[in-house]
Amino acid sequence: MNEQPQKGPLRVVLADDHVVMRAGVAALVSGDATIEVVGEAGDGREAVALVAELAPDLALLDLRMPVLDGVAATAEIVRRHPGTRVLILTTYDTDEEIERAVEAGAIGYLLKDATREQLVEAIHAAARGETVLAPRVAQKLVSRMRRPAPVVLTAREQQVLDAVADGLSNVEIGRRLVIAEATVKTHLLRVFAKLDVSDRTHAVVTAMERGLITRRPDHR
């Protein structure tokens, strides 16, 4: 089924605790005939209330606001008013801030250095349900996705790995840890699986690359 064309300008609620910044953003987007700022809020709680009252197409929220921050406000709006999209407009581009906003349900994440044209285009795209990310934010997310998943070893697996890095054989590891050689082999196989390697040398090299071993291995 084709999406119905938008009737009239997009209705936007704007929330930012800095009055001058809010006025500047409102002036920028209101200068476009296709966008109408129907409400302005100075904190997240007020933004949620305005969305409930006005049912706008989109809420343009700052991230750090008093009473209720942008992430919490996003979560409430998405949960209670699914017809309203949320677009974050902020100065913060740290991994943690981006991740929190996206997890809360924001459809986009823009930075305040965006041009008027970029902001207007992003509002329209977000209102259509398209994901909108500032280039720096997109780059950070892609880099984060490309990072290998963190490896978590049990205390015993770490002891076995450390012993392998010290150049000990399975028999010697068993003596050091007071466990059977078969148990050493079992722990070692689990370490191999977690590190996605097939031998002791690659296990040590990969573990050092990931910070699981900080001392230099003893190649006896």
N, C-alpha and C positions, 0 to 999 in steps of 0.2 A: 504494500500500500504506500502510495506517495505521500510525503509529508505536506501538510497544508501550508500554503504560503503565509508569511507573517502579515497580520493585519495591523497597520499603523506602526509607529516606532517601537523599538524594544524598550520595555519598562525595566529600569535598573534601580536597585537600592544600593547606596554607597555608604560604606562604614570606614571611618578613620578617626582616631582620637586627636589628630593634629588638625585644627580648624583650617589653617592656611593651606595645608596639603589637600584636605578634603575639598575646599573651595576651588583649588586649582584643578583637581581631577574632574570635578563636576563641570567646571567651565570648559575643559577640554572635550569631554564626551558630549555635553549638551550642545556644543557647537555643531554637532552632526545631526542633521534632520532625522536620521534613522534611529536615534537613541534619545530616550527621555529619562532623566533622573527623577524618579517619583518620590524618593525619600532619602534622607541623610541621617546617619547615626554616628554617635561619638564613642560607642563601645559595642562589644559583641552582643550583649543582652538586648540592647536597644535595636540592633540590627535584626535579631531573631524576631522581636516583636513587630517590627516594620514589615518583615516578610510575611508574617502571619496575617497582618492587617491588609497589606496591599497586593499580595500574591504576584510579585514581579517576575519577569522572565529570568532575571539574573541578579545575584547579589555580588557586588564587588567589594571584597573585604580586605582590610589591612590585617597583618598577621598578629602584631603585638598591640593589644588594646586592653584597657582596664575592664573590670567587672567580669567580662568573659572574653577570652582571646579569640583570634581568628580561627584557630583549629577547633576549639570547643563550639564556637558559633557555627562553623561549617558542619560539624557532626549533627548538631540540632536541626539545622535547616534541611540537610539531606534526609534526615530521618523523618521529620515532621512535615516537610513541604517538598516532596520529590519533584514537583513541577517547576521548581526554581533551581537553576544551576548556580554553582558557586565558583567564582574566579578570584584567586588570591592576587593582590597587588601589594608588594612589599619591597623593602630594601634588603631583606635577608635572603641569602642563597646558600646557607649551610646545608649539608646532607640531612642533618637531623630535622631541621625546619621543613625542608621539602618533603621528606618522608612522612612526617606527621600530618602535613596538610593533605597529601595524596591519600593517605590511609583514612583520613576523616571524610573523604568523599569529594574534595575539590576537583573540578574538571580541568582546571588550569592553574598555572603559577607564573605570574608575570613580575618583573622587577620594575621599580619606579623610574628607571632610566629609559623606559619604553617611549617611543615617539607617539604623538597623537594618532598617526595613521596606524601604528602597530596596536595601540590600545583599542581603537575603534574596530579594527579587523578581528582582534582577539575576542572582544565582546560578542560580536556576531557569530564567530566560530563556536565559542563556548555555548551560546544560546541554542545553536543547532545541535549541540551534543558532542562536538569535536573536542579532543584533548588539545589544550593550548599550553605550550611551555616556552619560556624565554630561552634563547639559545644556550646561555650559560647553564641554566637549570637542566636542559635536555642533555647537555654534555656530562654534567655531574651524574645524572641518572644512568646514562649509558655506561659510564666508567664504573659506577657502583655495581651494575649488573654483570660486568665483565670480570670483576674480582672473583677469585676462587672462593667457594664457600669455606667458612672457618672450620678447621679440623679440631674436634674435641676428643682428647684421649683420656682414658681412665687413668687413675694414679699408677696402677700396675703397668699399663701399656706405656706410660711415660718412662717408668723405671726401666722397662725392657729396651725401649728406644734409646735411652741414655746409655745403657750398657752396650748396645750395638755400636753407638757412636764412639765408645771407649775402646772398640775393637775386640770385645769379648765374644767368644763362641757361645753357642746355645748351652753347652755344658757349663761353661764358666758363669754365664748369666744365672743359670739355675743355682749354682753354688752361692753366688752373691746374694740372690734374693730368697734363697732357701725354698725353692719350688722345683718341681720335677721338670726335666727337659721337655717332656711332651707339653707341659703347661706353657713353657717358654715359647714353643713353636706355635701354640694356639694364639697367644697374645701377639706374637710377631705377625701372624697371618692377618689378624684384625688390624694391626697397624698398617700393613701393606694395603689392605682394602681401603682404609680411611684416607691414605695418602695417594691412592691410585697408582701404586708402583708394584713391581714384581720381584725386586731383590733388595738386599740390605744396603748396597751402595746408594741406589736411588732413593731409598727410604731416608737415609741420613742427609743426602743433598737436599731433597724436597723439604724435609723437616727444618733444616737450617734456613732455607729460603722463606719459610712461613713463620719463622721465629719460634719454632717448637724446641729447638736446640740452640742455645746461645754460645756455648763453648765450642772450641775447635775440636773435631774428632781426633781420637788417638789412633793413628794408623801404625799399629805395632808390627 
